[in-house]
């Protein structure tokens, strides 16, 4: 039985804590949050211990791994401390908002040969994973073009926007990882963006709408489009195209029932409205993969290097947006 602790008892931390508490191969040993009341509430819900300090978790031999769901600015310090304490790590994206700090973190911990998995949960969505397996199985031939659509129902709160690192590091980073998951290493990035949704986002120096073209080292092209507003729900779609045809993975609705009448044809339930509902299965499968890898002593995927590579693409997109130029990417280190 793998002993786990959850660091961070906000929305995503509570989701992970509940999933871990139900996992057949996990014993949720403790939860921790800088706000003791949040930790106490989460602990009471699950009947586990609320740790009084991080040191308590690092020193606990019954805690074999930690799930980091704290604010991004704490990730590097917590990953480093967890590895030094001999714990396996599953950390929510991104590694950090600063590429240099993320790279320095790896240099510091690499000698310990750590187990560090990054929380790019979309890789574990059943439809996205099936699309990728069929693509890589050769069903449509060599990938020529991929289209990744990701649009949020509405902008996040202003307080979150001020600390999230901007659209590319906060939202598009999932799509950068998906681009690599589908197409492999990326050679070049070209990004355009605009403020078309909320002037307050522009006042913070950020954009709310973007279109990005990536060129993979294989020669394939990947197009990413993002918006902070989608009135019809949480829009999450993939399309891959090759000489042999096309594969698509579409949005999820509450049911698959369709209605036709004089007023409408093939009307369906609204698209699911939030990432927690849309990726419920993916979050559970992500934990399954982490637990299975740690128990078997196998490498995790996506790993720390995948986190750094996605962050590098976010930084390159920001540079391209600022300069209007295509930004070349160095070969991804492994």
C-alpha positions in Angstrom: 0.0 0.0 0.0 1.5 3.3 -1.1 1.4 6.0 1.6 0.6 9.4 0.1 0.2 13.0 1.4 -1.5 15.9 -0.4 0.0 19.3 -0.2 -2.6 22.0 -0.9 -6.2 21.7 0.0 -7.8 24.1 -2.5 -10.1 23.0 -5.3 -7.7 20.7 -7.2 -6.0 19.5 -4.0 -9.3 18.3 -2.6 -10.2 16.5 -5.8 -6.9 14.6 -5.7 -7.3 13.9 -2.0 -10.7 12.4 -2.6 -9.4 10.3 -5.5 -6.4 9.1 -3.4 -8.6 8.2 -0.5 -10.7 5.9 -2.7 -7.7 4.3 -4.4 -7.3 0.6 -3.8 -3.5 0.8 -3.7 -3.1 4.0 -1.7 -3.4 4.9 2.0 -3.9 8.7 2.2 -1.8 9.4 5.3 -2.1 13.2 5.6 -3.1 16.5 4.0 -1.4 19.8 4.4 -2.2 23.4 3.6 -0.7 26.8 4.7 -4.2 27.6 5.8 -4.8 25.2 8.7 -8.6 25.5 8.4 -8.5 24.3 4.8 -6.4 21.3 5.8 -8.6 20.5 8.8 -11.8 20.6 6.7 -10.3 18.4 4.0 -8.9 16.0 6.6 -12.3 15.8 8.4 -14.1 15.0 5.1 -11.8 12.0 4.5 -11.0 10.9 8.0 -7.3 11.5 7.7 -4.7 13.5 9.5 -4.1 17.2 8.9 -0.3 17.6 9.2 0.8 20.6 11.2 3.9 21.2 9.1 5.8 20.1 6.0 8.6 18.8 8.2 6.1 16.4 9.7 5.4 15.0 6.3 9.1 14.8 5.2 9.9 12.9 8.4 7.1 10.4 8.1 8.4 7.0 6.8 4.8 6.0 6.1 4.5 8.7 3.5 6.1 7.3 0.3 4.9 10.0 -2.1 3.4 13.5 -2.2 0.9 15.1 -4.5 1.7 18.8 -4.8 -1.4 21.0 -5.5 -0.2 24.3 -4.1 0.3 27.6 -5.9 2.9 27.5 -8.7 5.4 29.7 -6.9 5.9 27.0 -4.3 6.4 24.0 -6.7 10.1 24.1 -7.0 10.8 24.4 -3.3 8.3 21.6 -2.5 9.6 19.3 -5.3 13.2 19.8 -4.0 12.3 19.2 -0.4 10.2 16.1 -1.2 13.0 14.6 -3.3 15.6 15.3 -0.6 13.2 13.5 1.8 13.1 10.5 -0.5 9.5 10.9 -1.6 8.0 10.3 -5.0 6.3 13.4 -6.4 3.2 14.1 -8.6 3.1 17.8 -9.1 0.4 19.9 -10.8 1.5 21.9 -13.8 3.5 24.0 -14.4 6.9 23.2 -12.8 7.4 26.9 -12.3 6.6 30.2 -14.1 10.3 30.8 -14.7 12.1 28.5 -17.1 15.5 29.1 -15.6 14.3 28.2 -12.1 12.7 25.0 -13.3 15.9 24.0 -15.1 17.9 24.8 -11.9 15.5 22.6 -9.9 16.3 19.6 -12.1 20.0 20.2 -11.8 19.7 20.2 -8.0 17.7 17.0 -7.8 18.8 15.0 -10.8 21.6 13.2 -8.8 19.0 11.6 -6.6 17.3 9.9 -9.7 14.0 11.1 -8.4 10.5 10.1 -9.4 8.7 13.3 -10.4 5.6 13.2 -12.5 3.9 16.4 -13.9 0.1 16.7 -13.8 -0.7 17.0 -17.5 -3.9 15.1 -16.9 -5.2 15.5 -20.5 -2.8 12.8 -21.6 -5.0 10.4 -19.6 -8.3 11.3 -21.0 -9.7 8.1 -22.6 -10.6 9.6 -25.9 -7.4 11.7 -26.2 -5.3 8.7 -25.3 -7.1 6.4 -27.8 -6.7 9.0 -30.6 -3.0 9.2 -29.9 -2.6 5.4 -29.8 -4.4 5.0 -33.1 -2.3 7.8 -34.6 1.0 6.3 -33.4 -0.3 2.9 -34.6 -0.3 4.2 -38.1 -4.0 4.3 -38.8 -3.9 7.5 -40.8 -0.2 7.4 -41.7 2.4 10.0 -40.7 1.0 12.9 -38.8 0.8 16.0 -41.1 -1.5 18.4 -39.2 -3.0 18.5 -35.7 -5.5 21.0 -34.4 -5.9 21.5 -30.6 -8.9 23.5 -29.4 -9.1 24.6 -25.8 -11.6 27.3 -24.7 -12.6 28.0 -21.1 -16.3 28.8 -20.3 -15.3 32.1 -18.7 -12.2 33.9 -17.5 -10.9 33.0 -14.1 -11.2 35.4 -11.2 -9.0 38.5 -11.2 -7.0 37.4 -8.2 -6.0 34.2 -10.0 -5.2 36.1 -13.2 -2.7 38.3 -11.4 -0.6 35.3 -10.2 -1.1 32.6 -12.8 1.7 33.7 -15.2 -0.5 34.5 -18.1 -2.4 32.6 -20.8 0.5 30.7 -22.2 1.9 29.4 -18.9 -1.5 28.8 -17.2 -3.9 27.6 -19.9 -2.0 26.9 -23.2 0.7 24.9 -21.3 -1.7 21.9 -21.4 -2.0 22.3 -25.1 1.8 22.6 -25.5 2.1 19.3 -23.7 -0.6 17.8 -25.9 1.2 19.0 -29.0 4.3 17.1 -27.8 2.3 14.1 -26.9 0.9 13.9 -30.4 3.7 15.2 -32.6 6.9 14.7 -30.6 9.5 17.4 -30.0 8.7 20.9 -31.3 11.2 22.8 -33.5 9.5 26.2 -33.8 6.7 28.3 -32.4 4.8 31.2 -33.9 2.1 32.9 -31.8 -0.4 35.7 -32.2 -2.8 36.9 -29.5 -5.4 39.5 -28.6 -7.7 40.9 -26.0 -11.2 40.1 -27.3 -12.9 38.8 -24.2 -12.2 40.9 -21.1 -10.4 44.3 -21.0 -9.4 43.6 -17.4 -7.1 40.8 -18.7 -5.5 43.3 -21.0 -5.0 45.7 -18.2 -3.0 43.0 -16.4 -0.7 42.8 -19.5 -2.1 39.5 -20.7 -4.1 38.2 -23.6 -7.3 36.2 -23.6 -7.3 34.8 -27.1 -4.5 33.2 -29.1 -3.7 31.2 -32.2 -0.4 29.4 -32.2 1.4 27.4 -35.0 4.0 24.8 -34.0 6.4 22.9 -36.3 7.4 19.6 -35.0 10.8 18.1 -35.7 9.1 15.5 -37.7 7.8 18.2 -40.0 4.2 18.0 -38.8 2.3 21.2 -38.1 0.2 21.8 -35.0 -2.3 24.6 -34.6 -3.5 25.6 -31.1 -6.4 28.0 -30.5 -7.4 29.2 -27.1 -10.1 31.5 -25.7 -10.9 32.5 -22.1 -14.6 32.5 -23.0 -16.9 29.9 -24.5 -20.6 30.5 -24.0 -21.5 26.9 -24.9 -19.3 25.3 -22.3 -15.7 23.9 -21.8 -14.6 23.3 -25.4 -11.9 20.6 -25.6 -11.3 19.0 -29.0 -8.5 17.3 -30.9 -8.0 16.6 -34.6 -5.1 14.8 -36.3 -4.8 14.5 -40.1 -2.6 12.4 -42.4 -2.5 10.8 -45.8 -4.7 8.0 -44.6 -7.5 10.2 -43.1 -8.4 12.0 -39.9 -9.0 11.2 -36.3 -11.1 13.5 -34.0 -11.9 13.5 -30.3 -14.8 15.8 -29.4 -16.4 17.5 -26.5 -18.2 15.7 -23.7 -21.9 16.2 -22.8 -23.8 14.9 -19.8 -25.6 12.4 -22.0 -25.5 11.2 -25.6 -29.2 11.8 -26.1 -30.1 13.8 -29.2 -33.5 15.5 -29.9 -35.0 16.6 -33.2 -38.1 18.7 -33.6 -39.5 21.6 -35.5 -37.3 23.9 -33.4 -34.0 22.1 -33.7 -32.2 19.1 -35.3 -29.9 16.7 -33.4 -29.9 18.9 -30.3 -27.8 17.6 -27.5 -27.1 18.4 -23.8 -24.8 21.3 -23.3 -21.0 20.7 -23.3 -19.7 20.0 -19.8 -19.0 23.3 -18.2 -15.8 22.8 -16.0 -12.5 21.1 -16.2 -13.2 18.9 -13.1 -16.3 17.4 -14.7 -14.7 17.1 -18.1 -11.6 15.4 -17.0 -12.9 13.3 -14.1 -11.8 10.0 -15.7 -8.4 11.6 -16.7 -7.6 12.7 -13.1 -8.3 9.1 -11.8 -6.3 7.5 -14.6 -3.4 9.9 -14.0 -3.3 8.8 -10.3 -3.5 5.1 -11.4 -0.5 5.6 -13.7 1.6 7.4 -11.0 0.8 4.8 -8.3 1.5 1.8 -10.6 4.8 3.3 -11.7 6.0 4.0 -8.1 4.9 0.5 -7.0 6.7 -1.2 -9.9 9.8 1.1 -9.8 9.1 2.2 -13.4 9.7 5.7 -14.9 6.8 8.0 -14.7 5.3 9.8 -17.7 4.9 12.7 -18.2 8.0 13.5 -16.2 10.0 16.5 -15.1 11.6 16.9 -18.5 8.1 17.0 -20.1 7.2 19.8 -17.7 10.3 21.8 -18.6 9.7 21.2 -22.4 6.1 22.5 -22.1 7.3 25.6 -20.1 9.9 26.2 -22.8 7.2 26.3 -25.4 5.2 28.8 -23.3 8.2 31.0 -23.0 8.8 30.8 -26.7 5.2 31.7 -27.5 5.5 34.8 -25.3 8.7 35.8 -27.2 7.0 35.2 -30.5 3.9 37.3 -29.4 6.2 40.1 -28.3 8.4 40.2 -31.4 6.2 38.9 -34.2 8.9 36.4 -35.1 9.0 32.6 -35.3 11.0 31.3 -32.3 13.3 28.2 -32.9 13.4 25.6 -30.1 16.5 23.7 -29.1 16.4 19.9 -28.9 14.6 18.8 -25.8 17.1 17.5 -23.1 16.4 14.1 -21.6 
